[in-house]
Amino acid sequence: MNLQPGFFIFLIGLLSFLLLHSVRIIAPGWRQAKITAWGEQRYKGIYSLLSIATFILLIWGYGQARMAPSLVWVPPAGLKHLAALLTLPAFIFLIAAYVPNNHIKAKLKHPMVLGIKLWALAHLLIGMWLHSILLFAGFLVWAVLDFRSARRRAEQPAASAPQLSATLIALVVGIAAWAGFALYAHAKLIGVAPFGM
């Protein structure tokens, strides 16, 4: 297996991005100490800048790794459509994380992390290349650990009772976003058509 320099740039980007987003999981005391010492706004500012930098490195490295891919396996054709369908609830969960007072968020508590789990699992099922398998496996492991960590933290009481209208908004927007991405944007941005269109 001949790994190119771009692959190692991708690995550095992936590991740095996931480690940065794991501070709350592996070093909550250090994180709180920095917030206390620096102030919450400064901490968030530095964290945001580092997040952007590591995300750019991850995306650039992934693009470099795609130019000299290493094939691991060829998944059955049917898994492609299963993976595409698994991303539907992932989109709904991601949207539900941002719509206040919906039943999905009230029930699941952490719908964004669950959405990332489904997104990563769906893509891992059809990952053919070493770089894509590592990407989605990394995000899946991170999401599992983050969800466990979030469940252990004290929960904040809901601001108000969940509303049916908010739940419908999360569902409709989530389905629309999934359809637009799966049927159009994925092919344009990623170069792969989930449903072969």
C-alpha positions as CSV (number, residue, x, y, z in Angstrom):
1,M,0.0,0.0,0.0
2,N,1.7,3.2,-1.2
3,L,0.5,6.1,0.9
4,Q,1.1,9.5,-0.5
5,P,2.1,12.6,1.6
6,G,-1.5,14.0,1.2
7,F,-2.8,11.0,3.1
8,F,-0.7,11.9,6.1
9,I,-1.9,15.5,5.9
10,F,-5.4,14.2,6.0
11,L,-4.6,12.1,9.1
12,I,-3.1,15.1,10.9
13,G,-6.2,17.1,10.0
14,L,-8.6,14.4,11.1
15,L,-6.9,13.7,14.4
16,S,-6.4,17.3,15.3
17,F,-10.0,18.1,14.5
18,L,-11.4,15.2,16.5
19,L,-9.0,15.7,19.4
20,L,-10.0,19.4,19.6
21,H,-13.6,18.4,19.8
22,S,-12.8,15.8,22.4
23,V,-11.5,18.2,25.1
24,R,-14.9,18.2,26.8
25,I,-14.7,14.4,26.9
26,I,-11.1,13.7,27.9
27,A,-10.2,16.9,29.8
28,P,-13.3,18.6,31.2
29,G,-11.4,19.9,34.2
30,W,-8.7,21.5,32.0
31,R,-11.4,23.0,29.8
32,Q,-13.2,24.6,32.8
33,A,-10.0,25.9,34.2
34,K,-9.2,27.6,30.9
35,I,-12.7,29.1,30.7
36,T,-12.3,30.4,34.2
37,A,-8.8,31.8,33.5
38,W,-9.5,33.3,30.1
39,G,-13.2,34.1,30.3
40,E,-15.9,32.3,28.3
41,Q,-15.8,34.6,25.3
42,R,-12.0,34.4,24.8
43,Y,-12.1,30.6,25.2
44,K,-14.9,30.3,22.6
45,G,-13.0,32.6,20.3
46,I,-9.8,30.6,20.4
47,Y,-11.7,27.4,20.2
48,S,-13.6,28.6,17.1
49,L,-10.4,29.7,15.4
50,L,-8.7,26.3,16.1
51,S,-11.9,24.5,14.9
52,I,-11.8,26.4,11.6
53,A,-8.1,25.8,11.1
54,T,-8.3,22.1,11.8
55,F,-11.4,21.7,9.7
56,I,-9.7,23.4,6.7
57,L,-6.7,21.1,7.2
58,L,-9.0,18.1,7.3
59,I,-10.9,19.1,4.2
60,W,-7.7,19.9,2.3
61,G,-6.0,16.7,3.4
62,Y,-9.1,14.7,2.4
63,G,-9.0,16.2,-1.0
64,Q,-5.3,15.3,-1.3
65,A,-5.9,11.7,-0.1
66,R,-8.7,11.3,-2.7
67,M,-6.2,12.0,-5.5
68,A,-4.3,8.8,-4.7
69,P,-6.8,6.5,-3.0
70,S,-6.1,3.1,-1.6
71,L,-9.0,0.6,-2.3
72,V,-9.9,-1.5,0.8
73,W,-13.1,-3.3,-0.4
74,V,-16.1,-3.0,-2.8
75,P,-19.4,-3.0,-0.8
76,P,-22.5,-4.7,-2.3
77,A,-24.6,-2.4,-4.5
78,G,-27.6,-2.6,-2.1
79,L,-25.7,-0.9,0.7
80,K,-25.5,2.3,-1.3
81,H,-29.3,2.9,-1.1
82,L,-29.4,1.7,2.5
83,A,-26.7,4.3,3.4
84,A,-28.6,7.0,1.6
85,L,-31.8,6.2,3.5
86,L,-29.9,6.1,6.8
87,T,-28.9,9.7,6.3
88,L,-32.6,10.8,6.2
89,P,-33.0,10.6,10.0
90,A,-29.5,12.0,10.4
91,F,-30.6,15.2,8.7
92,I,-33.8,15.3,10.7
93,F,-31.8,14.9,14.0
94,L,-29.3,17.6,13.0
95,I,-32.1,20.1,12.2
96,A,-34.0,19.2,15.4
97,A,-30.9,20.2,17.4
98,Y,-31.5,23.8,16.3
99,V,-35.3,24.0,16.4
100,P,-36.4,25.0,19.9
101,N,-39.0,23.1,21.8
102,N,-39.4,20.1,19.5
103,H,-40.3,16.6,20.6
104,I,-37.3,15.0,18.9
105,K,-34.8,17.0,20.9
106,A,-36.9,16.6,24.1
107,K,-36.8,12.8,23.6
108,L,-33.3,12.2,22.3
109,K,-31.6,15.0,24.4
110,H,-28.6,15.1,22.0
111,P,-30.0,14.8,18.4
112,M,-27.0,16.4,16.8
113,V,-24.6,13.7,18.1
114,L,-27.0,11.0,17.1
115,G,-27.3,12.5,13.7
116,I,-23.5,12.4,13.3
117,K,-23.5,8.8,14.4
118,L,-26.0,7.9,11.7
119,W,-24.2,9.9,9.1
120,A,-20.9,8.3,9.9
121,L,-22.4,4.8,10.1
122,A,-24.2,5.2,6.7
123,H,-21.0,6.3,5.0
124,L,-18.9,3.7,6.7
125,L,-21.1,1.0,5.3
126,I,-20.2,2.0,1.8
127,G,-16.6,3.3,2.4
128,M,-14.4,1.7,-0.3
129,W,-11.2,3.8,0.2
130,L,-8.9,3.9,3.2
131,H,-9.2,7.6,3.7
132,S,-13.0,7.5,3.7
133,I,-13.1,4.6,6.0
134,L,-10.8,6.3,8.5
135,L,-12.8,9.6,8.2
136,F,-16.2,8.0,9.0
137,A,-14.9,5.5,11.5
138,G,-13.2,8.4,13.3
139,F,-16.4,10.5,13.4
140,L,-18.4,7.4,14.5
141,V,-16.1,6.7,17.4
142,W,-16.0,10.3,18.4
143,A,-19.9,10.6,18.3
144,V,-20.2,7.4,20.5
145,L,-17.8,8.8,23.1
146,D,-19.3,12.3,23.0
147,F,-22.8,10.9,23.4
148,R,-21.7,8.9,26.5
149,S,-20.0,12.0,27.9
150,A,-23.0,14.2,27.3
151,R,-25.3,11.6,29.0
152,R,-23.1,11.7,32.1
153,R,-23.2,15.5,32.3
154,A,-26.0,17.2,34.3
155,E,-29.0,17.9,32.0
156,Q,-30.5,21.3,31.8
157,P,-34.3,21.5,32.2
158,A,-36.2,22.2,29.0
159,A,-37.1,25.9,28.4
160,S,-40.7,24.9,27.8
161,A,-42.9,22.0,26.8
162,P,-42.2,20.6,23.3
163,Q,-44.6,21.9,20.6
164,L,-46.0,19.9,17.7
165,S,-45.4,22.9,15.4
166,A,-41.7,22.9,16.2
167,T,-41.5,19.2,15.7
168,L,-43.2,19.5,12.3
169,I,-40.7,22.2,11.3
170,A,-37.8,20.0,12.3
171,L,-39.2,17.1,10.2
172,V,-40.1,19.2,7.1
173,V,-36.9,21.1,7.0
174,G,-34.8,18.0,7.8
175,I,-36.5,16.0,5.0
176,A,-36.2,18.9,2.5
177,A,-32.5,19.4,3.4
178,W,-31.9,15.7,3.0
179,A,-33.7,15.6,-0.4
180,G,-31.8,18.6,-1.7
181,F,-28.5,17.2,-0.6
182,A,-29.0,13.6,-1.6
183,L,-30.6,14.3,-5.0
184,Y,-28.5,17.3,-6.0
185,A,-25.9,18.9,-3.8
186,H,-24.0,15.7,-2.9
187,A,-23.1,15.0,-6.5
188,K,-22.2,18.7,-7.1
189,L,-20.0,19.1,-4.0
190,I,-18.7,15.5,-3.4
191,G,-18.8,14.1,-6.9
192,V,-20.9,11.1,-5.9
193,A,-24.7,10.7,-6.6
194,P,-26.2,8.7,-3.7
195,F,-29.1,7.4,-5.8
196,G,-27.1,7.1,-9.0
197,M,-28.9,10.0,-10.7
